[in-house]
Amino acid sequence: MSLIKVVDVTKTFGEGDSATHALRGVSFDIKIGEFVAIMGPSGSGKSTLLHVLGFLDSNTSGTYQFDGKTMEDYTDDELAHIRNKKMGFIFQQFNLLPRTSVLENVKLPLLYSGTKESLWDTKALAAIKMVGLEHRTEHESSELSGGEKQRVAIARALVNNPNLIFADEPTGNLDSLSGGAVMETLQELNINEGHTVILITHETYTAEYANRIIKLKDGVIESDAPVLNRRKSTDKFIK
């Protein structure tokens, strides 16, 4: 079953001679439970595509369906609910509160979720355990390594148990060892927990943790193919 269906989607910024065509007729489906990497160099349109898929921006033309409905089919309140409950976002810059504990950072999405406050700690601790950081729960995020910060960001994205995780260049600020740990964490969440994952990256090594790679260039899909030799998690980071 398709979670996402994109048909001939375009995105244009500006008008006339100064218009920038970021996406030029992009089409693909993503099924529930897939791990898809969207690859491309700077300016290829991958970040623009992420914003459209995450309902952070609208497409200019074409059709984008999430869970069988387009953006126009949802009210503003429904879109906010989807972004909070059905989608989790992980960014390159972590976006953690520096002088706040790991637990409090992970609890942040619950403020707007409608979840009873009495359940916040339980849900946040479960997400922290999922990324293997129980021993860092009360540490401030400023005391963590880069790889640990990104795993906190993953826990925060997981706390509402979303259908879909967007990871936008999640290893961009990390060394290779920490980056590998983060990618193994995402792969385990896909394989063991069933989360659909969409990874935005410019790195082939990172993309090979997915089971499918969509390559963009100048706003057009160059290729869309399965990963034949998928990198495997060592099962080291999630128990």
Disulfide bonds with the S-S distance in Angstrom:
none
